[in-house]
């Protein structure tokens, strides 16, 4: 497997073959991970571990739940965070609401068909025709 990025390089973004921007997050070190849901690529993360990649996806990529807190409490009960049906459909952003959240409650919507995070390989980059913007860091 060809290494796509080394620790002395910066990950500056990615686009599709059509020039559409793919949301990206560079945590500084490690390989690239592709975040997908049932509709396709959600984003690309650079970090050292799978669990960090998933946490970043929860914080940065997964869509905010459109339901308000009163709506969630009505549907799942006052202690909705411990309701298994709630947890099947929603999750809490590890670092609270992000800058794009309009409800400002820090809850994201899960894809009921599933999400996946995999190492991004040169084969996948070629197959999906992803253009990576990687530059050498100045010393």
Order of alpha helices (4+ residues) and beta strands (2+ residues): beta-beta-beta-beta-beta-alpha-alpha-alpha-beta-beta-beta-alpha-beta
